[in-house]
Amino acid sequence: MGLRKQSASTGAALAFLLGNPGLNPAVLIFITGVLGWKFMLVRLIVGIALVFGAAMLANRVVADRVDIDVEDAPIEDPHKSGLDMLVDWLKLLWWELYTIVPGYFVLVLLLGAARAWFFHPGLTLAGGSVLVLFALAVIGTLFVIPTAGEVPIVQTLMAFGLGAGPAATLLVTLPAISLPTLFIVRSAFPKRVLALAMAAVIVAGLIAGVVVSLIPGFS
């Protein structure tokens, strides 16, 4: 949101939004140690394609323009005291909390309750048809998880029979974006860009799952 307020292009801001969780170096190392280098490579390759592909499509969909000329941009009052700046900051913080937190809390609560059913350890999807992969791609795109949270989720599900294809789908889609994330950044991007981002993540997850499912003995 800060990038958009500073007139960064839609594509650049979207690349940051998707790349920050999807291509996190620490998480990639974590994946290598827990799930193996093959899964890390899938996450890296598909993640790069997703980030750059979605960013370029977003720039094509939206013609960015700067609404405020540099000469007309507001100038900070150099005579403001530290207390005045603190008050301004608290006002902005309260506005962000007031407009974001209630909706975020509701979405996380609802998705958290649903996750207990969707990601139950007893879930066994050894093979994974295209329909199953698509369903998991949609679920992975909507749900919110903490940084690197997808790794133990995938590891646990694989221990209970989850196939490599579905695992790759979740590994790509779970960290990339979520419904609460879309809610938070809804004022920074046009609705069609947010829809494009969701579709791109779903397609990327589906491709990852299909490709991995076609590789014999992938693990």
N, C-alpha and C positions, 0 to 999 in steps of 0.2 A: 504493500500500500504506500509505503514511503517512496519507493521508486516511481510509482505512478504520479504521486504528488509532485515529484521533481521532474516531471515530463519525460520519464523514460518511456520508450516505445512499449506497446502492448506485448510484442513478442519477447522483448528483453525481460520484462517483469514476469511474464509467464514462464520463461526459461528458468529464471531464478526460483520461482514457486515450485516448479516440478523437479528441477535439478538439485535443489538443496537437500531434500530427503532421498531422492532416487539415486543420486551419485555420491552420497556421503562416503568419503574414503574410509572412515573408521568403521562404518557399517559393512562396507565391502570386505574389509579385513576380517570382521566378525563372521561374515557369511563363509569366507574361505576356511576359517577355523572350525566352524560348526557344521556346515553343509557341504563343504568341498569347493575346490576351485572351479569346477564346471558350472555350478549354480552361480558363483560369483561372476563368471564370464558372461553367462546369460543375462544376469542383472545389469552388468556394465554395458554390454552391446545394445540390448533392448532399451536401456535407460538413455543412452546417448541418442539413439534414433528417436525416442519419444520426445526428449527435451528439444532437440533441434527441429524435428519435424513439426511439433505442435507450435513452436515459436514462429517458424516461417509461415505456417498456415494462418496463425493469428494475425501476423502483419499483413497478410493478403486480405483477410476478412475485414480488418479495421484499418481505416486510413487515419492514422494519428495526426493530431494537430495541436499546436500550443495555443491555448486561448488567451494567455496573458503575455503581452510583449515584455521584453526585458525592461524597457524604459518605463512601463506602467506597473511593473511588479512592486508590491508593497515593500517598503524599507523598514527594517527593524529600528525601533527608537533607541538610539545609543544612550539615552539618558535614563533608561529604565533601571530601577534598582534590582538587586538580587531577589528581594521579597516580591516585587511585582512579577518578575519572571517565574518565580516559584508558584505564585497564584495562577498565572496563565497556564503553567504546566499542569497544575492540579485540575483546572477547569477542563483542559483537553483530555486528561486522564479519566475524569469522571464521565465525560461524554462518550469516550470509547467504551468504558465499562458499562454504561447505561444502555448503549445501543448494541453491544456485542454479547456480553456475558449471559443475559437471560436466554436468548435464542440458542447460544452455544451450549448452555447447560441442558436445555431440553433435548437438543439433538444428541448430545453425548449420552444422556440418560437413556433415551429410547434405543439408540444404536448399541449401547452397552448391554441392555437387557436382551436385545435380539442376538448379539454376538454369543451369548451363553448357549444359545440353541444352534446357531449356524456353525460355530467353531467347536462343537462338542468333541472331546477326544475320541469318542466312539465312532466318529465319521470315517467311513472306509470307502474311498474312491480310488481303487487300485489302478484302474485304467484311465478313465476320463474321456468320455465322448466329447465332441465339439459342443454339444448342448450343455454338458456339465461344465466344461471349461468356460463357456460364455457366462453361465450363471455365477461361477466363482469370480470371474473378471468383474462382473457388475457388483457383487458383494464386496470384493476387495477394494473397489473404487469408492464405494459409499462409506465404508467403516473407517473410524478414526482409531489410530494406535499411537503409542509413544515411539520415539526414535528407536529403531532397531527392534521394535516389538514384533515385527513380522517374522524374525528369525526363530525365536522360541516357539511361536505359533506353528510355523511350518514344520519345525523339527518334531514337535509333539504329534502333530497330525500324521506325519510320515511314519512315526513309530507305531501308529495305530492303523497303518495301511494306506495312507494317502499316496497316490502315484506321483512320479516325478513331473509329469505334465501339469496336473493341477497345482503341485507345489510351486512350479515355476510361475504359473499364473498369479498365485497369491503373492509370491516374492516380488513381482513387478508392480502389482496393482495396490497392495495394502499401503505401502509408504508414499506412493506418488501424490495422492490427493484424497480428500474425503468430503463428505457432505458438510461437516462443521467448517472445514477450511473454505469451501465455496461460500458458505454463509458469511464468514468473516470478510472475505475479499469481494463480496458482491457489489460494493460501491466503487471498486477500483477497476473492474473489467465489465464490458458489455455482456449481457446475458448470452449472446451467441458465442462469445469467446469462452465463457465458462462451460457452455454445452459442448463446444469443440474440445476443450481440455478433458472433460469427462469421457467423451467418445474416443479420444486419442489414447487415454489410459486403458480403456476397456479393450480396444483393438490391440494395443501393445501387449497386454496380458494374454489375450487370446492367441496371438501369434507366438509368444514365448511358450505357452502351453502346448500348442500344436506341434511346434518344431521339436521340443524336448520329447514329446510323446512318440515322435517318429524316429528318434535316435535309440537304437537297441542298447539295452544295458546301461542307460544313463543313470548315474547316481553320484 
